[in-house]
């Protein structure tokens, strides 16, 4: 499946990278194009305005994990695009549940999940090896139990969430973090082809080859 363009939005107080991947045309007679939206962490009005300006409609809203700074825009986006399923690994589904603050390590001060669909009613559970749209799902637990990366195999592009950053990896000191598991996840990712371009959940892009010399712990 051809990917036509990738847009980056940097959102919220944690400067989360939200990625918009344009990959297809809308239904016959519809002038919009299809896209996937990865990690809508904040500022839903900004996201919706960007999609509107580019005449895009999301076919999927994909989450690399369930931490608050990657999901806060979900309720408004679900209201604007109810036909787009929200996809997250099954082990991070509790982050979208009715009582997420403990999982996030602190009180959010808001009901971040108000208006979200329930599992089976707009939420899609992901597993390792799934294909969703043009993406392959790779399970990379450690930052959270259900952290994943989304891989565009033909384009050699990986959306790594908070598992792999430029020169670093995701923290493991929040509830659900596990250093042993993230070390295994990093080992799995760094065994992939070195020319894969890595677009992380925060910070600058990198590549698999560039990160093979990184000392993470």
C-alpha positions in Angstrom: 0.0 0.0 0.0 1.4 3.4 -1.0 2.1 6.0 1.6 1.8 9.5 0.1 3.0 11.8 2.9 3.7 11.9 6.6 2.7 15.0 8.7 4.1 15.7 12.2 2.3 17.6 14.9 4.1 18.3 18.2 1.4 18.6 20.9 0.9 19.3 24.6 3.2 20.1 27.5 5.2 16.9 26.9 5.8 17.8 23.2 4.3 14.5 22.0 4.8 13.7 18.3 1.5 13.0 16.7 1.9 11.4 13.3 -0.6 11.7 10.3 0.1 9.1 7.6 -1.7 9.7 4.3 -2.1 6.4 2.4 -5.2 6.2 0.3 -8.3 7.8 -1.3 -11.6 8.1 0.4 -14.8 6.4 -0.9 -16.0 7.0 -4.5 -17.3 10.5 -4.8 -15.5 11.7 -1.6 -12.8 14.2 -2.1 -11.1 13.4 1.1 -8.1 11.1 1.5 -7.6 8.4 4.1 -5.0 8.6 6.8 -4.0 7.0 10.0 -3.4 9.0 13.1 -0.8 7.9 15.6 -0.7 9.1 19.2 -3.1 12.1 19.4 -1.7 13.3 22.7 -3.4 16.7 23.2 -4.8 19.7 21.3 -7.7 18.0 19.5 -8.8 21.2 17.9 -5.3 21.6 16.3 -5.4 18.0 15.0 -8.9 18.3 13.6 -8.0 21.7 11.9 -4.9 20.1 10.3 -7.0 17.1 9.0 -9.6 19.5 7.7 -7.1 21.7 6.0 -5.5 18.7 4.2 -9.0 17.1 3.4 -8.2 14.0 5.4 -10.3 11.6 7.3 -8.7 9.0 9.6 -9.5 5.4 8.9 -7.7 4.4 12.2 -6.5 6.1 15.3 -3.5 4.1 16.5 -1.9 4.2 19.9 1.7 3.1 20.6 0.7 2.9 24.3 -1.8 4.2 26.8 0.0 7.0 28.7 -2.0 10.2 29.1 0.3 12.3 26.9 -0.5 10.0 24.0 -4.3 9.8 24.4 -5.7 13.1 25.7 -7.2 14.1 22.4 -9.1 10.8 21.9 -12.6 11.8 23.2 -12.9 14.8 20.9 -11.4 12.8 17.9 -13.8 10.0 18.6 -16.7 12.5 18.5 -15.5 14.0 15.3 -14.6 10.7 13.6 -16.7 8.0 15.2 -16.2 5.6 12.3 -12.4 5.5 12.9 -11.6 2.7 15.4 -9.1 3.4 18.2 -6.5 0.6 18.2 -4.3 -0.3 21.2 -2.6 -3.4 22.4 -4.8 -5.5 24.7 -2.3 -5.2 27.6 -2.7 -1.4 27.5 -6.5 -1.4 27.3 -6.8 -0.6 31.0 -5.3 2.8 30.3 -8.5 3.6 28.5 -10.7 2.3 31.3 -12.8 4.1 33.9 -10.0 4.6 36.4 -6.7 5.3 34.7 -4.9 7.8 37.0 -3.1 5.1 39.0 -1.8 3.5 35.9 -0.4 6.9 34.7 1.4 7.3 38.0 -0.4 10.5 39.1 -3.8 12.1 39.0 -4.6 13.6 35.6 -6.9 16.2 37.2 -9.4 15.5 34.4 -11.6 12.6 33.2 -9.3 11.9 30.2 -11.4 9.0 29.0 -14.9 10.6 29.0 -16.6 9.9 25.7 -14.4 7.0 24.7 -16.0 3.9 23.2 -16.0 0.6 25.0 -14.2 -2.5 23.8 -16.0 -3.9 20.9 -17.7 -0.6 20.2 -15.0 1.3 18.5 -12.0 0.0 20.4 -9.8 -2.5 18.6 -7.4 -4.7 20.5 -4.0 -5.3 18.9 -1.6 -8.2 19.1 1.9 -8.8 18.0 2.1 -9.4 14.2 -1.3 -7.8 13.4 -1.6 -5.8 10.3 -3.8 -2.7 10.5 -4.1 -0.5 7.4 -0.6 -0.3 6.0 1.1 -1.0 9.3 2.5 -4.1 10.9 2.3 -4.2 14.7 5.3 -5.3 16.8 4.8 -5.8 20.5 7.5 -4.0 22.5 6.6 -4.2 26.2 8.7 -2.4 28.9 7.7 1.2 28.9 4.1 -0.1 29.4 2.9 -3.7 29.3 1.3 -3.1 25.9 3.7 -0.8 24.2 3.9 -1.4 20.4 5.6 0.1 17.4 4.0 0.5 14.0 6.1 -0.5 11.0 5.6 0.5 7.4 7.6 -2.4 5.9 7.7 -1.3 2.3 8.7 2.3 3.2 11.2 1.3 5.9 9.6 3.6 8.5 8.9 2.8 12.1 6.7 4.7 14.5 8.3 3.7 17.8 6.2 5.5 20.4 8.1 5.7 23.7 10.0 2.5 23.3 12.9 3.9 21.2 14.1 7.5 21.0 17.1 9.1 19.5 19.9 8.1 21.9 17.5 6.8 24.6 14.5 4.7 25.4 11.3 5.0 27.3 11.4 5.3 31.1 10.5 2.3 33.2 9.8 3.8 36.6 6.1 4.4 36.1 3.5 1.7 37.0 3.7 -1.1 34.5 7.3 -0.3 33.5 9.8 -3.2 33.3 13.5 -2.7 32.5 14.0 -6.4 31.6 11.2 -6.3 29.2 12.2 -3.1 27.5 15.7 -4.4 27.1 14.3 -7.4 25.2 12.1 -5.1 23.1 15.1 -2.9 22.2 17.1 -6.0 21.3 14.3 -7.1 19.0 14.1 -3.7 17.3 17.8 -3.2 16.9 18.0 -6.6 15.1 15.8 -5.2 12.3 17.3 -3.7 9.2 19.6 -0.8 9.9 18.1 1.5 7.2 14.7 1.6 8.9 13.9 5.2 9.7 12.5 5.7 13.3 9.9 8.3 14.1 9.5 8.3 17.9 6.8 9.5 20.3 9.0 12.5 21.5 12.0 14.2 20.1 14.0 13.8 16.8 13.9 11.0 14.3 16.7 8.5 14.1 17.4 5.1 12.4 17.9 1.5 13.6 21.6 1.6 12.6 22.2 4.9 14.5 20.8 3.4 17.7 22.8 0.2 17.7 25.6 1.9 19.6 23.4 3.5 22.2 23.8 2.5 25.8 20.3 2.5 27.2 21.0 1.5 30.8 
